[in-house]
Every structure is written in C-alpha cells, then in structure tokens.
Amino acid sequence: MQVNWTGVYPAVTTKFTPDDELDLATFGLNLDAQISAGVSGIVLGGTLGEASTLTESEKDQLVEYSLEKSAGRLPVILNIAEGSTRNAIAAAKRAEKLGADGLMVLPPMRYKTDHRETVTYFRAIADATPLPIMIYNNPVDYKTEVTLPMFEELIRHPHIQAVKESTRDVSNVTRLKNAFGDRLKILCGVDTLAMEELFMGADGWVAGLVCAFPAETVAVYNLVKAEWTEEALAIYRWFLPLLELDLHPKLVQYIKLAERLAGIGTEYVRAPRLPLAGEERERIIRIIEEGLHTRPELPTLII
C-alpha cells in the first residue's frame, strides 16, 4: 500500500498480557479505534512500542497481525532502531518480506555517528529495500542530529521520503521547507509541538497520545489543515495537559495508563519498565480523568 506521509500516524503501543505475552486481542481493539478515527497509518515498534524489549518473532507477529487486521485500510510502518548497519539492513529486508508498507529509521543506536557515517548508514538501508523510508530525527533523545546538509545528500535517494521531526525546534520545519520544498515530507514527532508545526507547514503527525485519544488527535490535524483555527485551538488547549505526558521518560507507562482509562488498552509493560505505583500513578490518573471528564465535543468538518 502506498504511503503518502500525510495525516496522523500513531506510534502504537505494544499490548502485553499479565504473563508478558503479546496481547493481540487488545492490540486489535486499539487498532480498530485508530482506524475508526481516521488515522493515516500506524508505526510499529517505536519507543512507545517498547521495541528494545521485543524479540524478532514478536515484531514479525505485530506486522503480520496489523496487516491482516487493517486489511489494506492504512499503511503499516515498522520502526528500525539498530546498533549496526548490518542488523538494520536485515531488519529492513525482513519487514519487506513480511509485507510492511514502509519504514521509520533511527540513526545507529549507542554510537554517535558523524556526517559521513550517518549518511552512509541511511543510504545503505535505502539501497537494500524498495520500501519508502521516514528518517527519525531526534537528537535530544538519540544524540545524533540529521542536519540539513545530510538531508541534502539523503534526498537524492528516492526511497528516503520523509522525516519525523523531533528536534524540539519548531523553526526547523521552515528550514526544511525552505531547503527542500515538498520533496521531503515533514511529520511532527513531539505531541506538544504538533499544532505549531502543522501551522508552519508540517505534513503530518507521528503521535503518542493518539493511542488513547484518536478522535481528538485526528480532529486537531484535520481542523488545522482546513484552517479552522479557532476550533483546532479549542481542542488543542484542552489536549495539552494530556499531550505533556508524551515528554516524560515514563511516557510508555503514562500513555498505557491513559489507554486503559479510555477503555482501549491495558497498563501492562515489559520489564525493566514497571506499571506506575503510589503518588505518581494517582497524579497521572488525575490528569487523565480530568481530560476524560472535560472531553470536548468535536466539530463536524464540512469542506
């Protein structure tokens, strides 16, 4: 299925049973909610998907199940976060064989590559597969920044089509647009900056709190793109305390708790993560319940 790199792409969580096995039934429940809300694709195996704790077999199951469940209704994107070029290429080829529609690729893990190494890494993956690629640019968490000069080289490769923009610098959207126009699709990767980046011309949103609030996330995107600014702002201002849960090291636990309280997920995480407890859990519950209690009525968008 073709990936257009526009719209809302949930970075979906991986659902587990109390016995630490994949919970595909609950995963499917959440996927149905995302599709019903009108998301444009899903990203499997990202940070929210607890990718570093998943086995290759489990990643395969998630891809296969997502493709079967979505039945061609939206693209299925697999995240690649590896420490070596060899392993990243193997993961890309595996995703292609399974039928994934595209890839989100992080720079090499653990080693901070320089300009030449970073470009060579991404190009080697793009050479190894026909799948379209979105580069995940998050120097805050992963230390390696993919700079404009790097992108100038990378976009010569037709398979490199988009960037998940997570530098935390809203003006970087304008820099990318000025440099590359529509050649490189830009998807905001930071929930609390999404509306701002969409107004600056970002093409999409790789979202986190969408996992618990899919309709509201899609509404913000659609309203901004339709230039219904006041309506979008009203939802976004309600949404912001919830979106801030995406910025914490425990974002997985926070968002999974939100999924459970919203009725489309569970709290089970994989160790070393542990479910929230004590005062922290009560504080996060209060934030989520306040959001649920004051959930806005979404306007009907007529274009």
C-alpha angles and dihedrals in degrees: 000000000000117000114218096183092222130112130024121333113186115216088219124213122237111243120222134190122233085262092058096252126129111279101210094168093062091039087056092049090056093044090054089053091051093049093046090053091055105251116171099225142331133247116215127199101018126135090287088049090059088235095170090063097047125098121227088251091055092049088051090052092050092051094046094046093046092051092048094044096045091045095199095313094119140002120271113218123193122208120227118203111163138152097225135044090230093057092044091053090048090051092049092051090047091052091050092050091050091053102253113165099219148345137244108204129195124201114263113300123241096003118080104222124208126230097279094043093048094050092044091051096053093042092051090056092046090050091053099056140031091221117117114251134216113195114220108221108192111142091164094067103020101034099222114101120204100217131203092257089053092050090049088063097037098054090062083079110080094214093061101082112148147023131219097220109214103146089116088233109116091193089064088078089062092045090054093046092048092049102040109013111201095338091094117044113218122213120183112235100187115078096208092055098042100102092044092050093045089055088051091055107273111159098215150353128243094203138196109186087048084083088074100022108036099153094051093047093051090045092056091050095047094045093050092049090048089050093241088145101167093049092048092048093052091057094041094052090052089046100050099086087053094044089055088067085074092066099063128093086240093054090128093057092041095050094042089053088051090051091053094048090047089053098244104094150014136249097237114128132175121253137286079045113072130197114264118271142184124357094349092057092047091050093051091045090055091053093048095044091050088054092048092047093051097037106154126235107251118233121239107247113219117183 
